Amino acid sequence: MRAFRSSLIGLALLAAPVVQAQTPLGAPAPDAARIAAARPVVDKIFPAGTYRRMMDGTLSKMMDGMMDGVMKMPIAQLARIGGVPQDKLAGLNESSMEQISAIIDPNFRQRTKVGMDAMMASMVDLMDGFEPKVRDALTRAYARKFDGRQLSELEAFFRTPTGDLYARQSMMMFMDPEIMSEMQAFMPEMMKKMPDMAAKAEAATKSLPPPRKIADLSQEERGRLAKLLGVKASDLHDGAATHDEGTK
């Protein structure tokens, strides 16, 4: 399951270059002329099928590298990331998940890879369907950031041999082995720092009041909450909530 979470993080990093293309809330839409001028520019830098080219094979290899890093991490470090208190980790040595799984589940690594590859195939199909919306959003972003003259200059540059090569490779550069190597190294490093990051987040929110319990809610609030959850108000009580959380 942790491997699948890593895969999703990788996908989020992959999508980062175009996420900012979403229209900001309240921002005026660019005029039709600039949209028309931006479209051929986006057609060059983000042609149809870009996500598939970025994700096919390359992302799977990146996830393999990330998983290898996680498998070699000491169990104590993984437990600390999972929120196990430091005093409970005293007896854990430097054994890794890789060493333990070799005994408990010799097929764990292969099972994880096969599962991740299947998930990646589904994600490629999903991104194919999502891509037209991204292209439209990217077109609006270019129309907002560049005026008509600048967009014409970009299009003219993309008609040159160097410009054409740059346009075709600009998005694919994020999947270059040099970039992939750094992204693979990022995941274990982030996991090492996760306990400290979680502690800082907890400290930052310490001054806020704790979440209310069911018993703290008014009758009207209980009714609204029950309606949102699709249950009866009488079914809401703190004991049930605590039990459910403990079984997750």
Long-range contacts (C-beta under 8 A, 24 or more apart in sequence): 2-70, 3-63, 3-67, 3-70, 3-112, 3-115, 3-116, 4-115, 4-116, 4-119, 6-63, 6-66, 6-67, 6-70, 6-187, 7-63, 7-116, 7-119, 7-120, 9-187, 10-59, 10-62, 10-63, 10-66, 10-183, 10-187, 11-59, 11-123, 13-183, 14-54, 14-55, 14-59, 14-174, 17-171, 17-174, 18-46, 18-134, 18-137, 18-138, 20-141, 21-134, 21-137, 21-138, 21-140, 21-141, 22-137, 23-137, 23-140, 23-141, 27-144, 29-140, 30-140, 30-143, 30-144, 31-143, 33-148, 34-143, 34-144, 34-146, 34-147, 34-148, 34-151, 35-139, 35-140, 35-143, 37-143, 37-148, 37-151, 37-152, 37-155, 38-139, 38-140, 38-142, 38-143, 38-146, 38-151, 39-139, 40-155, 41-142, 41-151, 41-154, 41-155, 41-158, 42-135, 42-138, 42-139, 42-142, 44-155, 44-158, 44-164, 44-167, 44-168, 45-158, 45-167, 45-170, 45-171, 46-134, 46-135, 46-138, 46-171, 47-168, 48-131, 48-135, 49-128, 49-131, 50-131, 50-171, 50-172, 51-124, 51-127, 51-128, 51-130, 51-131, 51-134, 52-124, 52-127, 52-128, 53-172, 54-171, 54-172, 54-174, 54-175, 55-120, 55-123, 55-124, 55-127, 56-124, 58-175, 58-180, 59-120, 59-175, 60-116, 60-117, 60-120, 61-180, 62-180, 62-183, 62-184, 63-116, 63-120, 64-113, 64-116, 65-180, 65-181, 65-184, 66-183, 66-184, 66-187, 66-188, 67-109, 67-112, 67-113, 67-116, 69-184, 69-185, 69-187, 69-188, 70-97, 70-187, 70-188, 70-191, 71-96, 71-97, 71-98, 71-101, 71-109, 72-96, 72-97, 72-98, 72-188, 73-97, 73-188, 73-191, 73-192, 75-100, 77-191, 77-192, 78-191, 80-195, 81-191, 81-194, 81-195, 83-198, 213-238, 213-241, 214-238, 214-241
